[in-house]
């Protein structure tokens, strides 16, 4: 069955960067965009952006456009999200999800999440 | 950005009850609306897409309705496994945005 397996938890200091991985299996990786969503403790879900594994195109939320990089490695069926200039407010559970349908806006399969803690 | 407002923020209900959650968009999003269920420490799970289409594998007791700016998720007969938080999400415009969530608790 379709699975998205995310990298483990990370603890970073303010100002550092973090790179998260999302490995897909059991479907054609190039066929669906990968979406990134985060959830701060006790908060709702926040969309960050998507990457198209077929051609590397990305669309990143304006909120994160200067700090987020989205790439894919199609040989490894893996998407990566790098978030730079970390601050305490970036402490959150980061999810990747497969985007399906119109505008890839249906997030039909999700990774288990990667917890990022930003603390001095 | 399109703001999504859910109500109520939380509710208490008993097994077998009918439950209704509403979601209002700050502008017309046609039918570009999904509903997700999330349990503590887990990823969200897609229940309803396109405002009213039931995702494969989602129980038929979940029903979505509405269009434009006003949407509803109805659980016809609440089951023990339905106690969770529910989110609406619009995909009519980027940035995609989510409601603040509705927590369904056991009465």
Interface residues (C-beta under 8 A of the other chain):
Chain A: X35 X44 X45 X46 X47 X59 X61 X62 X63 X95 X97 X101 X102 X103 X105 X106 X107 X108 X110 X111 X112 X113
Chain B: X32 X34 X36 X42 X43 X44 X45 X46 X49 X50 X55 X87 X89 X91 X92 X94 X95 X96 X97 X98 X99 X100 X101
